[in-house]
């Protein structure tokens, strides 16, 4: 799935070229993007990669809260970009790559955790969160230290930079008509 990252860069550049951000669109999009960041941050505090199967917290509602948060984050940027074509590009990118990534990771988790993963997958939705938790609560609680170990703060930094770039794109478009 290395293609996801390699393809992401030209998609981001094309998105910026197609974007027509306005102050209102940037404000609304940023608010939505921060909801996605909050979901990602919350999920990362429960994720102990390669050590245990995460089933608590947001993982009790969806098997992929990080990707769900990423989708909301991306939706925020789509709204900030205020362009149907830019939005369609991002939607196509997410639809193609993230579904494949989720299925690939599921195969890895099934191999690593076996029956416990199968039981978990049978009760918790793949992507869209259930309204009520589907797994029994465990002793696991949110860990700020785990959030830091997972380096989720990089998503915050990237989002802030992205918002800055959107503001710059808006300024250039307004100032130079591009």
C-alpha positions in Angstrom: 0.0 0.0 0.0 3.0 2.3 -0.5 1.0 3.7 -3.4 -1.3 5.4 -1.0 1.4 7.8 0.2 3.1 8.1 -3.3 -0.3 9.0 -4.8 -1.3 11.3 -1.9 1.3 13.9 -2.8 0.2 14.6 -6.4 -3.4 14.4 -5.2 -2.7 17.1 -2.6 -1.0 19.3 -5.2 -3.9 18.9 -7.7 -6.4 19.5 -4.8 -4.7 22.8 -4.1 -4.7 23.8 -7.7 -8.4 23.1 -8.0 -9.3 24.7 -4.6 -11.2 28.0 -4.4 -11.0 28.6 -0.6 -12.9 31.5 1.0 -12.7 32.7 4.6 -16.0 31.1 5.5 -15.1 27.8 3.8 -11.8 27.7 5.6 -13.3 28.4 8.9 -16.0 25.7 8.5 -13.6 23.2 7.0 -11.1 23.8 9.8 -13.8 23.2 12.5 -14.7 19.9 10.8 -11.1 18.9 10.3 -10.5 19.4 14.1 -13.4 17.0 14.8 -11.5 14.4 12.6 -8.3 15.2 14.6 -10.1 14.7 17.9 -11.3 11.3 16.7 -7.9 10.3 15.6 -6.3 11.6 18.8 -8.8 9.7 20.9 -8.2 6.5 19.0 -4.4 6.8 19.1 -4.6 6.8 22.9 -6.0 3.3 22.8 -3.8 1.8 20.0 -0.8 -0.3 21.0 0.4 -1.2 17.6 1.6 -4.7 17.1 1.2 -5.6 20.8 -2.5 -6.1 21.4 -5.9 -6.0 19.6 -7.5 -2.6 20.3 -11.2 -3.1 21.2 -11.8 -0.4 23.8 -12.7 3.3 23.5 -13.5 4.2 19.9 -12.5 0.7 18.8 -15.6 -0.6 20.4 -17.7 1.3 17.8 -15.6 1.0 14.7 -12.6 -1.2 13.7 -11.0 1.8 12.0 -11.4 5.0 14.1 -8.2 6.4 12.8 -9.3 6.1 9.2 -12.8 7.4 10.1 -11.1 10.4 11.8 -8.9 10.8 8.7 -12.0 10.8 6.5 -13.6 13.6 8.6 -10.3 15.5 8.5 -10.2 15.2 4.7 -13.9 16.3 4.5 -12.9 19.4 6.4 -10.2 20.2 3.8 -12.7 19.4 1.0 -15.1 22.0 2.6 -12.2 24.5 3.0 -11.2 24.0 -0.6 -14.7 25.0 -1.7 -14.5 23.1 -5.1 -16.6 20.2 -6.3 -13.7 19.0 -8.5 -11.2 19.1 -5.7 -13.7 17.3 -3.4 -14.4 14.6 -6.0 -10.6 14.1 -6.3 -10.2 13.6 -2.6 -13.3 11.3 -2.4 -11.9 9.1 -5.2 -8.5 8.9 -3.5 -10.0 7.9 -0.2 -12.5 5.4 -1.7 -9.8 3.7 -3.7 -6.9 3.6 -1.2 -8.4 3.5 2.2 -10.8 0.6 1.7 -7.9 -1.4 0.3 -5.7 -0.4 3.2 -8.4 -1.4 5.8 -8.9 -4.8 4.2 -5.1 -5.4 4.0 -4.7 -4.5 7.7 -7.6 -6.8 8.5 -5.7 -9.7 6.9 -2.7 -8.9 9.1 -4.8 -8.6 12.2 -6.5 -11.9 11.5 -3.2 -13.6 11.0 -1.8 -12.1 14.2 -4.7 -12.4 16.5 -6.9 -15.2 15.0 -10.2 -16.1 16.6 -10.3 -13.0 18.9 -10.0 -10.8 15.9 -12.7 -12.8 14.0 -15.0 -12.4 17.0 -14.3 -8.7 17.3 -14.8 -8.1 13.5 -18.1 -10.0 13.6 -19.5 -7.5 16.1 -17.9 -4.1 15.3 -18.4 -2.3 12.0 -15.5 -1.9 9.6 -15.7 1.9 9.1 -18.9 3.8 10.1 -19.1 3.8 13.9 -22.0 2.0 15.7 -24.1 4.3 17.9 -23.4 2.1 20.9 -20.3 0.2 21.8 -20.3 -3.3 20.4 -17.6 -4.9 22.5 -17.4 -5.3 26.2 -15.4 -2.7 28.0 -11.9 -3.8 28.9 -9.4 -2.4 31.4 -7.9 -0.2 28.7 -8.3 3.5 29.1 -7.1 6.5 27.0 -3.4 7.1 27.5 -1.8 10.4 26.7 1.5 8.7 26.7 0.3 6.2 24.1 -1.0 9.1 22.0 2.6 10.5 22.1 4.2 7.1 21.4 1.9 6.8 18.3 3.1 10.3 17.3 -0.4 11.4 16.6 0.6 15.0 17.3 2.1 15.0 13.8 -1.5 14.9 12.4 -2.2 18.1 14.4 1.0 19.8 13.0 0.1 18.6 9.4 -3.4 19.9 9.8 -2.2 23.3 11.0 0.2 23.5 8.1 -2.6 22.4 5.7 -4.8 25.2 7.0 -2.0 27.7 6.5 -1.5 26.5 3.0 -5.3 26.9 2.3 -5.1 30.4 3.6 -2.1 31.1 1.4 -4.0 29.6 -1.6 -6.9 31.9 -0.8 -4.6 34.9 -0.6 -2.9 34.1 -3.9 -6.2 33.5 -5.6 -7.6 36.7 -4.3 -4.5 38.8 -4.9 -3.5 37.4 -8.3 -6.7 35.9 -9.6 -5.3 32.3 -9.9 
